[in-house]
Amino acid sequence: MRLVTFMVRGRERIGAVHGGVVVDLRASYAALLEKFMGRGKALRRAARLIPGDMVRFLSLGKPALEAAEEALSYACSRRVEGLTYELGEVLLRAPVPRPGKIFALAGNYAEHFKEVGMELPEKSRPRCFVKVSSIVIGPGEPILLPRGMPPHGKNVHVDWEAELAVVIGRRGKYIPKERAYDYVAGYTIMNDVSARRTGWTRSYEVPDMEMERFFDWFIGKNLDT
């Protein structure tokens, strides 16, 4: 399935693109269930298995995906108003508009490393960095640059890289390598936009400080209100 998050009539929905149309998965699943149970029960069950948030939907795993497949098949077998939309009728958002976290690899392209004179990292020790989820935008949305930061300038350069994004659908920790793909929900494309040479300087000289910030911390102070 080609899962999408889309907006229609001011509401965010989860859908699937098929044959050039967007299928509203929850509405389609409710319409299917209504043939076997009352409308109220069908709506509640559809909302439980196909929520409006992609992260919640993916976390439900196999039952939710099976419900989505049934909904897609039902909607594609008949054209019912309110179940399917032309692409031009909806606003596509990022497939996962509010991910929990974004881990990115520094140096996906060996040629880019060579261009800037950097040494290639070992495959067993990839260089990672974190992006906050609030920066995620959907296809076609404008990329907003910070004030005073031109796309190209003497001291500032905005760079972009088209990358494969792996979407993790389940929570996990200490996952053995042979089970890694059990946690992968799917794949999408990400445009990683970064500002180079912003003029910011580090106030520390600890080489691994950036990596240390990516892992669990203990909170040692109270939260004053």
C-alpha positions in Angstrom: 0.0 0.0 0.0 1.0 3.6 -0.6 -0.1 5.1 2.6 -0.6 8.9 2.9 -1.8 11.5 5.3 -4.2 14.0 3.7 -6.4 16.9 4.6 -10.0 17.1 3.3 -12.6 19.6 4.5 -10.3 20.7 7.2 -9.8 17.3 8.7 -6.6 15.1 8.7 -7.2 11.6 7.5 -5.1 8.5 6.7 -5.5 7.2 3.2 -3.9 5.1 0.5 -3.2 6.1 -3.1 -4.4 3.7 -5.7 -5.0 4.3 -9.4 -4.6 8.0 -9.1 -7.2 8.4 -6.4 -6.9 8.8 -2.6 -8.9 6.3 -0.6 -10.1 7.4 2.9 -9.3 4.2 4.8 -11.3 4.8 7.9 -14.4 5.9 6.1 -14.1 2.9 3.7 -13.6 0.4 6.5 -16.6 1.8 8.4 -18.7 1.4 5.2 -17.6 -2.2 4.8 -18.3 -3.1 8.5 -21.7 -1.5 8.3 -22.8 -4.4 6.1 -22.3 -6.7 9.0 -23.1 -4.6 12.1 -24.8 -1.4 13.2 -23.5 1.9 12.0 -22.4 3.1 15.5 -20.4 -0.1 16.1 -18.9 0.1 12.7 -17.7 3.6 13.2 -16.2 2.9 16.6 -14.3 -0.2 15.4 -13.1 1.7 12.3 -11.8 4.5 14.5 -10.1 2.1 16.8 -8.2 0.2 14.0 -7.6 3.2 11.7 -7.1 6.3 13.8 -6.4 9.7 12.3 -2.8 9.8 13.2 -0.2 7.8 11.2 2.1 7.1 14.2 -0.9 5.6 16.2 -2.0 3.6 13.1 1.4 2.1 12.5 1.8 1.2 16.2 -1.2 -1.0 16.0 0.7 -3.3 13.6 -0.8 -6.2 11.7 -4.5 -5.8 12.7 -4.5 -2.2 11.5 -2.7 -3.0 8.2 -5.1 -5.8 7.5 -8.1 -3.5 8.1 -6.6 -0.9 5.8 -6.1 -3.6 3.1 -9.7 -4.6 3.4 -10.8 -1.0 3.3 -8.7 -0.3 0.2 -10.1 -3.3 -1.6 -13.7 -2.4 -0.8 -13.3 1.2 -1.9 -11.6 0.3 -5.1 -14.4 -2.2 -6.1 -16.9 0.6 -6.1 -16.9 4.4 -6.4 -18.9 5.8 -3.4 -18.9 9.6 -2.6 -16.9 10.3 0.5 -14.7 7.2 0.3 -12.4 8.3 -2.6 -11.0 11.6 -3.8 -9.0 12.8 -6.8 -5.5 13.9 -5.9 -6.4 17.4 -6.8 -9.3 17.5 -4.2 -7.1 16.9 -1.2 -4.0 18.3 0.4 -1.3 15.7 0.9 0.8 16.2 4.0 4.0 14.4 5.0 3.1 10.6 5.3 4.2 10.8 9.0 3.5 14.5 9.9 4.5 14.1 13.6 7.2 11.4 13.9 8.5 10.8 17.4 12.1 11.5 16.4 14.2 11.7 13.2 17.7 10.0 13.1 19.7 11.0 10.1 23.0 9.7 8.8 25.8 12.2 8.2 27.5 11.2 5.0 25.1 9.1 2.9 27.2 9.9 -0.2 30.8 8.9 -0.3 31.4 11.4 -3.1 30.1 14.2 -0.9 32.6 13.3 1.8 35.4 13.4 -0.6 34.2 16.8 -2.0 34.5 18.4 1.4 37.8 16.6 2.3 36.3 14.5 5.1 37.3 10.9 5.9 34.7 8.2 5.3 33.3 6.8 8.6 33.4 3.0 9.2 30.2 1.2 8.3 30.1 -0.2 11.8 30.2 3.3 13.4 27.9 5.6 11.3 27.8 9.3 12.1 24.3 10.3 13.2 22.4 13.4 14.1 18.9 14.2 15.2 16.3 16.5 13.6 13.3 17.7 15.6 9.9 16.5 14.3 8.4 20.0 14.2 10.5 20.7 11.0 8.6 18.1 8.9 6.6 19.6 6.0 4.6 17.9 3.3 5.1 17.7 -0.5 5.0 21.0 -2.2 5.1 23.1 1.0 7.5 26.0 1.0 10.9 25.6 2.8 11.1 28.5 5.2 14.7 29.8 5.7 15.6 31.6 9.0 15.6 35.4 8.8 18.9 36.8 7.3 19.8 33.4 5.8 19.9 33.6 2.0 20.0 30.3 0.0 23.5 31.1 -1.1 25.8 33.7 0.4 29.3 34.4 1.3 29.1 32.7 4.7 25.9 30.7 4.5 24.9 27.9 2.2 21.6 25.9 2.2 22.2 22.4 1.0 19.7 19.5 0.3 20.0 15.8 -0.2 17.3 13.4 -1.4 17.4 10.4 0.9 15.6 7.1 1.6 13.7 7.4 4.9 13.0 4.2 6.9 9.8 4.5 8.9 9.8 2.6 12.2 6.3 1.5 13.2 6.9 -0.2 16.5 8.6 0.8 19.8 11.6 -1.2 20.6 15.0 -1.3 22.3 18.0 -3.6 22.2 16.6 -5.1 19.0 18.8 -8.0 17.6 19.9 -7.4 14.0 18.0 -10.4 12.7 14.7 -8.9 13.9 15.4 -5.3 12.7 12.9 -5.5 9.8 10.1 -6.6 12.2 10.1 -3.0 13.3 10.1 -1.4 9.8 6.7 -0.2 8.7 7.7 1.1 5.3 9.8 3.5 3.3 9.4 7.0 1.9 11.6 9.8 0.4 13.0 12.6 2.5 14.6 15.9 1.3 17.2 16.6 4.0 17.7 20.4 4.0 20.6 21.8 6.0 22.2 25.2 6.5 26.0 25.1 6.2 28.5 27.5 7.7 25.9 29.5 9.7 28.5 31.2 11.8 27.6 29.4 15.0 30.4 28.1 17.1 30.6 25.4 19.7 31.1 26.2 23.3 32.6 22.8 24.1 35.5 20.7 22.8 34.1 17.2 23.7 34.2 15.2 20.5 31.5 12.8 21.4 29.2 15.3 23.1 26.8 15.4 20.2 26.4 11.6 20.2 25.9 11.5 23.9 22.9 13.8 23.6 21.0 11.2 21.5 20.6 8.6 24.2 18.6 8.3 27.5 19.2 11.0 30.2 18.3 11.0 33.8 16.5 14.1 35.1 18.2 15.1 38.3 16.3 18.4 39.1 12.8 19.3 40.0 10.5 21.0 37.5 9.7 24.3 39.1 6.2 25.8 38.3 
